[in-house]
Amino acid sequence: MDVGGGYGTAMRRALELAAHGPLTGGNPRVGCVLLDAGGGVIAEGWHRGAGTPHAEVDALSRLPAGLAPHTAVVTLEPCNHIGRTGPCAEALIAAGVQRVVYAVADPGAASSGGADRLRAAGVEVVPGVLADETEAFLHPWLTATRRGRPWVTLKWAAALDGRVAAADGTSQWITGPAARLDGHRLRGESDAIVTGTGTVLADDPSLTARDAEGVLLPHQPVPVVVGARPVPSNAALRRHPAGLVEAGPRPLAGLLDDLWRLGLARVLVEAGPVLTSAFLRAGLVDELAVYVAPKLLGGPGLAVGDLGIATIGDALDLDLHDVRRLGPDLALSFRFQGQTGVRMQYGLEEPAVPENGR
């Protein structure tokens, strides 16, 4: 039997459509399925990114001539504000939709209220269908929007003993090409990438997102450098295709507030132990992305420095969210206890990656 009052199948299809949308750009990934009076699917749509039609409007634009939508099944409550596009609630009303089914309420201060607008126009509203699945799917965006700061992923690559550099300071190629390529995927799914001036001066990173052949991915995160020292004029970051933000020395919470106001909702932190530890001490990390290589390095080059933890009872407790095998390495994802979200199936498949992937 179908779940969600008979709309579970359509909502699950809407979630599949939503997954086609981009993670970056500050907007949620939303899918919409339009049904006729008999419950048959007559059009589908999804949101393709900031400035493009929202899922409901996209679906309405794909209606075959002569067919009228009776029910709209949407993963997120239709918006009720005018931004770069018009309010979806009004578009559904104008199209003559008689029932709107959605999974999760829109938490945005400016965009919420679509359900009330629909009811006021005489449209039947059915909320909460597949709410748990949709909450998990949209967890990073919903979390960021509800608290008004970006979702922060802290990433490092380390040997099995937690070292990110050898005794002489060398740190390149701790992990293999498959893990490095996955790290570039993370960059390509982020709006901004934060590092410290110490890392810039020591490693001169490019912080670009590249494919296995070294070609730039379509989306590039904005590099943000924190610290008192300036970025050298000949640094690779000066040539970053997304520009460069020099944030200077400042409170990290204020930095994230500014990035949020710029529409940068997903932030990746790739930094040395000083800045890494500062983010953790401040409680500003939502997810850890850790790549572990089957190596032992020893020495002082740890990924994380002092966190001010004096006793085991004060340890930061994490939940293992995902684990994958990437060639000889492991990719581990952790979230802090209490966080929820899509828990991917554990897989040990080894993707084919060219040896020059980095």
N, C-alpha and C positions, 0 to 999 in steps of 0.2 A: 504494500500500500504506500502511496506517496505520502511524504511528510509535509508539514507546513501548510495544513489546511488545503492540500491539493496543489500547492504551488511549489513544492520542494524541487521537482524535476526542472521546472523553468528557472528557479533561483540558482540551482546548481549549474545550469547552462550559463546563466548570467555571470556566475563566478568564473567559469571557464573563459568567457569573453573578456572579463575584466583583466585576467592574467596577461592578455595581449598588450595592455597599456604599459607605459614606461614607469619605472620606479622613481625617476628623477623629475625635477620640475616643480615640486611642491604640492602637486594635486594628487588626489587619491586615484587609484585604479578602480574604475566603475564599469559594470556591464549592465545591459538592459535587454529584455526580451519582451516584445509586444505580442499579445494574444488576441484572437478574435473572440466573439461571443461564445463560441463552442470550446474555447481553450486551445485552439490550434495556433502554432507559431506562425506569424505573418511577417515579422521583421526582427532584426537583431542589431545591436550596436555596442560600441564601447568608446571610452575616452582615450584619445590618442596623445594627450599631452597638453600642457598649458597653452591657452589661446585657441585650441581647436574645439569643435562642438562637444558638449558633454554627451554622455552615453545615451540619454533619453532623446536628445535632439538628433544624434547620429542615427539612432534606430528609426525615428520618425522620418528622416530623410530617405530611408531605404524602403518605405512602405510601397508595395506594388499599387499601381493605379487602381482606384475603385475599391480598395480595402480600407476599412476604418478600424482603428484599434479600440478594443473594449477594455483590456487590462494591460497595464505596464508593470512588469516585474523587474525591480531594480535593486542592486546590491546595497546602495546607500540612499538614504532619504533624499528625494529631489531637492535641489538647492532653491533658495528663495531670494537671491540677490543678483544684482547686475554688476558683473566684473567685465572681463574681456568678452564674455558671452552673456546672453540674457538668462533670466531665471528659468530653470527647467520646469518648475511647478506651473508657471504660466504657459509654457509650450505644451505641456500635457493637457492643460485645461482647454487651450485653443484647439487642440487636435480632437477634442471630444472624448477623451479617455474617461471611462466611468469608474474604474477601480485602479488603485495604485497599491502594489504590494512591494514592501522593501524589507531589508534585513536589519540594518543598523541605522540609528538616528545620526544625522550630521552634527558633529560637535562644534563646528565652526561658529564663532560668535556672529559673523556677518552672513553666513550662508545657511544657517539653520532656519527652521520655521516653515519649510516647504509642506510638511504634512498638514499644518494648521491652515495654510493657504488653500490647499486642495480641499479640505473639509468645508471650508467657508464657501467654496464654489460648488458644493454638492457632490464632490467626488468621494467615493468610498475609499478608505485608507486601511490597509492591513499591514501593521508593522511586525517585526520580529521573526520573519520566516528565515530559517537557517541562520539565526543571529550568531550562534557560537562559532559556526564555520566561517562566517564573514568577519567576525571580530578577530579570529585568528589570522585570516588572510590579510586584513588591513591593519594588523596590530601596530607596526611601526608608525604608520601615518596617523592612526587614531590616537596613539600615545603622544606623539609630537603635537598634534592639534589640541588635544585636551589640556596639555600643560603649557603650550606656547613656547616650546624650544625644540631644536632639531633632535632627531633620533641619532644617537652617537654610537658608532661602531669603532672599537679600539682593536687594531690589528698589529700582530707581529709574527715573525718567523723565527723559530728557535731550534736548537738541538734538543735532544731528549732530556738533558739536564738543565734546560731553561736558559742556556747561554745564547745570546744573539750575536756575539762576536768572539773571536779568538783572542788570546792574550796580546797579540800584536795589533789588535783593533780591526783586523779584516773581518768583514761580515757578508760579503757577496757570496751567493750560491750556497747558502746553508741548505736550502731546499732545492728540489729538482725542478725541471721545466714545467711539469704539470701543475705543481703548487704555485709557481710564480705566475703562470697564466691565470690561475684562479684568483690570485691577488689582483691582477689587472681587471678581471671581471668585477671584483668588488669596487675598484676605482671607477669603472664605467657605470656602476649603479649608484654612485654617490654624487651629491650636488657640490660638495666641497671636500677638500682633503687638507687636514691640519698637520703641520709639523713644527719643529722648533728651529731656532737659528743654529743651535749646536749641530743638528743633523745636516742642515744646509751647508755649513762650513766644513763639516767632516766628510760628507759623502757627495755633495753636489748632485742631489737627486733631480730627475726630471719631473717626477710625480705625474706623468701622463698615463693614460690608460691605452694599452696597445694589445694587438692580437698576437697570435703565435708567430707571425712573420715580422713583427715589429711595427706594423702599420697602426696609426692612430685609430682608436674606436670612434664611432660617430659622436658620442657624448664624452666630454672631458670635464672632470671636476675642477672647480676653482681652487687653486692652491692658496692656502692661508698660512702665513709664517708668524709664529709667536716668539717674542724675545726682544731683548734690548738692542742687540747688534743688528746692523743693516745687512740686507742681502747683497752680496757683491754684485757689481755691475756686469760681470761676465758670468754670473751663475746661470746654470741651465734653466732655472725657474724664470729668469727674465725673458725666456723665449717660449714660455708655456702658452699654448693656443687659447686658453681660457683667461689669460691675464694673470695678475698676481696681486694678492692682498697682503700687505705688511701690517700686521695687527699691533706690533710693538709689545711691550710688557704690559699686561693688563689682567684683570680677573677673568677667569675662564667662563664663568656664568654670564658676564656681560658680553664676552665675545660671542657666545652662542645666541644670546638675545639679538645681537646685531645681525648675525647670519640668518636667523629666523625672519627678521624683518626684511631681509633681502630676498626671501623666498627660497633659501637654501635649507631644505627640510631634512636631508640625509647627509650626515657628516661622518667622514672616515678619518680617524686619527692614525697616522703613521709617524711615530716619533721615537726619540731615545728614552731611556728610563726616567729622566727627570720630568719631562712633560707627560709621559705615560702615567707615572705615579701621581702627578698633580691632578690629572683628570679622575683617576680612581679615588684619590683622597677627597676630592670635591663631590663625589657621588654623581658625576655627570656622564657616566658610561652606561649604555643600555645593553650592549652586546660585545662579546669578545670574539674575534676571529683569529684563531691561533693555528699556525702551520708548524707541525712538529716533524723534524727530520731524524732519521735513525742514526744520529751521530752523538758523540760525547766530546765536549770541548774543555770543560773545566774552566777554572779561572773566575775572574770577577764580573765578566760581561753579561750580567743578568738582564732580562727584559724589563723587570719591574724593580724599582728602588724601594726606599722606605715608605710604608703606608701608614706609619704611626700605630701599628698593631703590636701590642705588648704581650698578649696572651691568646691562646688558641680559641678561646671563646669569642674573641672579637674578629675572627677571620671573616672575610667576605665570602659568603656562601653563594655558589653558582649552580645552575641547572644545566646539564648537557643538553643542548638543543639539537645538534646535528653532528654527525661524524661521517667523514668520507675518506676513502683511500685515494690518493693522487700519486700514482707511480709508487715510489718507495715511502712517500710521506703521508701524514695524516692531516686532514683539515678538520679542526674542531671548532664548533660554535657553542658559546655559552651565553646564557642570559642570567641575570640576577634573580634569585628566588623571588617568586611573586609575579614575574613577568610571564606573559603567555604569548602564544603565536603559533604559526604553522610549524609543526614538528615534522621534518622531512624523514622519510624512511631511511634507515641506516643502509648505506650501500658501500660495497668494497670494489666497485668496478673501476677499472683503470682506463681513462680516456686516452685515445691516441693523440699525442702531442709532439710536434716536431722538436728535435733537440735544440733548435735555436730559439724556442719560445722563452721569452723573459719579459 
